[in-house]
């Protein structure tokens, strides 16, 4: 049987599935994606395992006494989901599984005797489940450069099994383009949710009459790319995929982190600021602050973004996974 690799893609936000498809298309080893998110129409149905949803309320002892994040007792959806993953592993006998991201999936598949490559998340990961999951993973992949460390609770013994990919996006490497120079702002939000209201954006636009503002909440790749390339400054949250997309186009940016578990986005903003790559904030500014923020938005020059995303991160990921599969098979 030819080796196959499984890829668990979390259903919250569009980034996990997009990352799986992007890297999977570049791999020699066939990739089967397991997710309860919708299957992208351009991903083959035969290489997609639709998982039962498990995010409804119910069940008891969700954290298994603090060992896991979400493992509720008596929750039918959770039980069906984990059983479906285990059944697929039993049928497919994968050479490896990528966990992006779930400590429970990491531990389940590792307990089944399959190597697990865990995708790292920024933020405060000192909690027991993350520490245990990173310990159990065969390899760790970071979608940021090696000269920053946005993970609180990092342990030096993980260094030897960590691959720093840099940021990467669906627009690499062809998105680089000169800014239009017409003082346009694009506000870019993803599917992970936002606390910024339409009235907040309207107030900012009203306070900066020499700038033209638009909001992009699309998921269609070409429309999102057009919005980013058509802007002089992008205002966005600090999700990994959004940052990589803005970096791919080399746009000046004002980053407003959203509230996420483990303060993920706040730590990514701090990493960006440490490299001088973007203007990072702690909250949505007052209207009278926007003129100065837009005029002085970093980076300058915009080519500095290549330190975060050089256009080859997905290729590095695919090649590293193919090598790992070959080592397992040898």
C-alpha positions as CSV (number, residue, x, y, z in Angstrom):
1,X,0.0,0.0,0.0
2,X,1.4,3.4,-1.0
3,X,1.9,5.7,2.0
4,X,-0.8,8.3,2.8
5,X,-0.8,11.2,5.2
6,X,-3.8,12.4,7.3
7,X,-4.4,16.1,8.0
8,X,-6.8,17.1,10.8
9,X,-8.0,20.6,10.0
10,X,-9.9,22.4,12.8
11,X,-13.3,23.8,11.7
12,X,-13.1,27.3,13.4
13,X,-12.1,29.9,10.9
14,X,-11.1,29.2,7.3
15,X,-7.3,29.1,7.8
16,X,-6.8,25.5,8.9
17,X,-8.5,24.0,5.9
18,X,-6.8,26.5,3.6
19,X,-3.4,25.6,5.0
20,X,-4.1,21.8,4.6
21,X,-5.1,22.3,0.9
22,X,-2.2,24.6,0.1
23,X,0.4,22.3,1.5
24,X,-1.3,19.1,0.4
25,X,-1.3,20.1,-3.3
26,X,2.5,20.5,-3.2
27,X,3.2,17.1,-1.6
28,X,4.2,13.9,-3.3
29,X,2.5,11.9,-0.6
30,X,-1.4,11.8,-1.0
31,X,-3.0,13.9,1.7
32,X,-6.4,13.0,3.2
33,X,-8.0,15.9,5.1
34,X,-10.2,15.1,8.2
35,X,-12.5,18.0,9.3
36,X,-16.0,19.0,10.1
37,X,-15.6,22.2,8.1
38,X,-17.1,22.3,4.6
39,X,-14.9,20.7,1.9
40,X,-13.5,23.2,-0.6
41,X,-15.0,22.5,-4.0
42,X,-11.6,22.1,-5.6
43,X,-10.4,19.5,-3.1
44,X,-11.1,15.9,-4.2
45,X,-14.0,14.2,-2.4
46,X,-12.1,10.9,-2.2
47,X,-9.4,12.6,-0.1
48,X,-11.8,14.2,2.4
49,X,-13.2,12.6,5.6
50,X,-16.2,14.6,6.9
51,X,-16.1,14.4,10.7
52,X,-19.2,14.7,13.0
53,X,-19.4,18.1,14.7
54,X,-18.5,18.2,18.4
55,X,-18.9,21.8,19.4
56,X,-22.5,21.6,20.8
57,X,-22.9,22.0,24.5
58,X,-23.3,19.0,26.8
59,X,-21.3,16.4,28.5
60,X,-19.4,16.5,31.8
61,X,-15.8,17.0,32.8
62,X,-14.9,18.7,29.5
63,X,-11.2,19.0,30.4
64,X,-10.7,15.4,31.8
65,X,-9.4,16.8,35.0
66,X,-7.2,19.3,33.3
67,X,-5.4,16.8,31.0
68,X,-7.2,17.8,27.8
69,X,-9.1,20.9,26.4
70,X,-12.3,19.3,25.1
71,X,-13.1,15.7,25.9
72,X,-16.6,15.8,27.5
73,X,-18.1,12.7,29.0
74,X,-21.4,11.6,27.5
75,X,-21.1,13.9,24.5
76,X,-22.3,12.0,21.4
77,X,-20.8,14.3,18.9
78,X,-17.4,14.2,20.5
79,X,-17.5,10.4,20.8
80,X,-18.5,10.0,17.2
81,X,-15.8,12.4,16.0
82,X,-13.0,10.6,17.8
83,X,-14.3,7.2,16.7
84,X,-14.4,8.4,13.1
85,X,-10.8,9.5,13.3
86,X,-9.7,6.2,14.9
87,X,-11.7,4.2,12.2
88,X,-10.0,6.1,9.4
89,X,-6.5,5.5,10.9
90,X,-7.4,1.8,11.2
91,X,-8.5,1.7,7.5
92,X,-5.9,3.9,5.9
93,X,-2.8,3.1,8.1
94,X,-1.3,6.6,7.5
95,X,2.4,7.1,7.6
96,X,1.8,10.3,9.6
97,X,-1.0,12.7,10.7
98,X,-0.8,16.5,10.8
99,X,-2.7,18.0,13.8
100,X,-3.9,21.5,12.9
101,X,-4.9,21.9,15.7
102,X,-6.1,19.7,18.5
103,X,-4.4,18.2,21.5
104,X,-7.1,15.5,21.7
105,X,-6.4,14.4,18.1
106,X,-2.6,14.5,18.7
107,X,-3.0,12.3,21.7
108,X,-5.5,9.9,20.1
109,X,-3.5,9.3,16.9
110,X,-0.2,9.0,18.8
111,X,-1.8,6.5,21.1
112,X,-2.7,4.5,18.0
113,X,0.9,4.3,17.1
114,X,1.0,6.9,14.3
115,X,3.6,9.7,14.2
116,X,2.0,13.2,14.6
117,X,3.2,16.5,13.2
118,X,1.6,19.2,15.4
119,X,1.2,22.8,14.0
120,X,2.2,25.3,16.7
121,X,0.0,28.1,17.8
122,X,1.3,31.3,19.3
123,X,0.2,32.5,22.7
124,X,0.5,31.3,26.3
125,X,0.8,27.5,26.0
126,X,1.9,26.8,29.5
127,X,-1.3,24.8,30.2
128,X,-1.0,21.1,30.8
129,X,-2.7,19.9,27.6
130,X,-0.5,21.9,25.3
131,X,2.6,20.9,27.1
132,X,1.6,17.3,26.9
133,X,0.6,17.5,23.2
134,X,3.8,19.1,22.2
135,X,5.7,16.5,24.1
136,X,3.8,13.7,22.4
137,X,4.2,15.1,18.9
138,X,6.9,13.6,16.7
139,X,7.5,16.9,15.0
140,X,6.4,20.5,15.5
141,X,5.9,23.1,12.7
142,X,5.9,26.9,13.3
143,X,4.4,29.2,10.7
144,X,6.7,32.1,11.7
145,X,10.4,32.8,11.4
146,X,13.0,31.3,13.7
147,X,14.2,34.7,15.1
148,X,10.9,35.3,17.1
149,X,9.3,33.1,19.7
150,X,5.6,34.0,20.2
151,X,5.0,30.9,22.3
152,X,4.9,31.4,26.1
153,X,5.9,28.2,27.9
154,X,8.3,27.1,25.2
155,X,10.7,24.3,26.3
156,X,14.2,24.0,24.8
157,X,13.8,20.2,24.4
158,X,11.3,20.9,21.6
159,X,13.9,22.8,19.5
160,X,15.3,19.7,18.0
161,X,12.0,18.5,16.5
162,X,10.7,22.0,15.4
163,X,10.7,23.3,11.8
164,X,10.3,27.0,11.4
165,X,8.5,27.6,8.1
166,X,7.9,31.3,8.2
167,X,4.5,32.6,7.3
168,X,2.9,31.3,4.2
169,X,-0.4,31.9,2.3
170,X,-2.5,30.9,-0.6
171,X,-1.2,33.9,-2.5
172,X,2.5,32.9,-2.4
173,X,4.7,33.8,-4.2
174,X,2.9,35.8,-6.9
175,X,1.2,38.4,-4.7
176,X,4.0,41.0,-4.5
177,X,2.9,44.2,-6.1
178,X,3.5,48.0,-5.7
179,X,0.9,49.8,-3.6
180,X,-1.5,51.9,-5.7
181,X,-0.6,55.2,-3.9
182,X,-4.2,56.4,-3.8
183,X,-4.5,56.4,0.0
184,X,-6.9,53.4,0.2
185,X,-7.4,51.4,3.4
186,X,-8.7,47.9,3.3
187,X,-10.1,46.4,6.5
188,X,-9.6,42.7,6.4
189,X,-11.4,40.3,8.7
190,X,-11.5,36.5,8.5
191,X,-14.1,33.9,9.5
192,X,-12.9,33.6,13.1
193,X,-15.1,36.5,14.2
194,X,-14.5,40.1,15.2
195,X,-15.4,42.5,17.9
196,X,-15.1,45.5,15.6
197,X,-18.4,46.9,14.6
198,X,-19.3,48.6,11.3
199,X,-19.8,51.8,13.3
200,X,-16.2,51.7,14.4
201,X,-14.9,51.5,10.9
202,X,-17.3,54.2,9.8
203,X,-16.1,56.5,12.5
204,X,-12.5,55.9,11.5
205,X,-13.3,56.6,7.9
206,X,-15.1,59.8,8.8
207,X,-12.1,61.0,10.8
208,X,-9.7,60.4,7.9
209,X,-11.3,62.2,4.9
210,X,-8.2,62.0,2.7
211,X,-8.3,58.2,2.9
212,X,-10.8,55.8,1.2
213,X,-11.9,52.9,3.3
214,X,-13.4,49.5,2.4
215,X,-14.2,46.4,4.3
216,X,-13.3,42.9,3.0
217,X,-14.9,39.9,4.7
218,X,-14.8,37.7,1.6
219,X,-13.3,34.2,1.5
220,X,-12.9,34.0,-2.2
221,X,-9.2,34.0,-2.8
222,X,-9.1,36.2,-5.9
223,X,-11.4,38.9,-4.3
224,X,-9.3,38.9,-1.1
225,X,-6.1,39.3,-3.0
226,X,-7.5,42.1,-5.1
227,X,-8.6,43.9,-2.0
228,X,-5.2,43.6,-0.4
229,X,-3.3,44.6,-3.5
230,X,-5.6,47.5,-4.0
231,X,-4.8,49.0,-0.6
232,X,-2.0,51.2,0.6
233,X,-2.6,50.2,4.2
234,X,-4.3,47.1,5.4
235,X,-6.1,47.1,8.8
236,X,-6.5,43.5,10.1
237,X,-6.5,41.2,13.0
238,X,-3.5,39.0,13.9
239,X,-4.6,35.6,12.7
240,X,-1.7,33.6,11.2
241,X,-3.2,33.3,7.7
242,X,-4.3,36.9,7.5
243,X,-0.8,38.1,8.5
244,X,0.8,35.8,5.9
245,X,-1.5,37.1,3.2
246,X,-0.7,40.8,4.0
247,X,3.0,39.9,4.1
248,X,2.7,38.1,0.7
249,X,1.6,41.4,-0.9
250,X,4.1,43.5,1.1
251,X,1.5,45.9,2.4
252,X,1.9,48.4,5.2
253,X,-0.4,47.2,8.0
254,X,-2.1,48.3,11.2
255,X,-2.8,45.1,13.3
256,X,-5.5,45.0,15.9
257,X,-5.5,41.7,17.7
258,X,-8.8,39.9,18.4
259,X,-9.5,38.1,21.6
260,X,-8.6,34.4,21.1
261,X,-7.8,31.6,23.5
262,X,-4.3,31.8,25.1
263,X,-3.9,35.4,23.8
264,X,-2.6,34.0,20.5
265,X,-3.0,37.2,18.5
266,X,-1.5,39.5,21.1
267,X,1.7,37.4,21.1
268,X,1.8,37.4,17.3
269,X,1.5,41.2,17.3
270,X,4.4,41.4,19.8
271,X,6.5,39.2,17.5
272,X,5.7,41.4,14.5
273,X,6.6,44.5,16.4
274,X,9.9,43.0,17.6
275,X,10.9,42.7,13.9
276,X,9.6,46.2,13.0
277,X,7.1,44.7,10.5
278,X,3.8,46.3,11.4
279,X,2.0,48.8,13.6
280,X,0.5,46.7,16.4
281,X,-2.2,47.9,18.7
282,X,-4.0,46.6,21.8
283,X,-7.5,47.7,20.9
284,X,-9.4,49.5,18.2
285,X,-8.2,53.2,18.3
286,X,-10.3,56.3,18.8
287,X,-11.3,58.1,15.6
288,X,-8.8,60.9,16.0
289,X,-5.9,58.5,16.3
290,X,-6.4,57.0,12.8
291,X,-4.8,59.8,10.7
292,X,-1.5,59.4,12.4
293,X,-1.6,55.6,12.4
294,X,-2.2,55.5,8.7
295,X,0.4,58.0,7.8
296,X,3.1,56.3,9.9
297,X,2.1,52.6,9.4
298,X,5.0,50.2,9.3
299,X,6.9,48.6,7.7
300,X,8.9,51.0,5.7
301,X,10.1,49.9,3.3
302,X,7.4,47.3,2.8
303,X,9.9,44.7,1.5
304,X,10.7,44.0,5.2
305,X,7.7,41.7,5.2
306,X,9.8,39.1,3.4
307,X,11.3,38.4,6.8
308,X,8.0,37.0,7.8
309,X,6.8,35.4,4.5
310,X,9.4,34.9,1.8
311,X,6.9,33.0,-0.4
312,X,8.3,29.5,0.1
313,X,6.9,28.4,3.5
314,X,4.3,26.1,2.1
315,X,6.9,24.4,-0.1
316,X,9.2,23.9,2.9
317,X,6.2,22.4,4.8
318,X,5.4,20.0,2.0
319,X,9.0,18.9,1.5
320,X,9.5,18.4,5.3
321,X,6.4,16.2,5.5
322,X,7.4,14.2,2.4
323,X,10.9,13.6,3.9
324,X,9.3,12.5,7.2
325,X,7.0,10.1,5.5
326,X,9.9,8.6,3.5
327,X,11.8,8.1,6.8
328,X,8.8,6.4,8.4
329,X,8.5,4.1,5.3
330,X,12.2,3.2,5.2
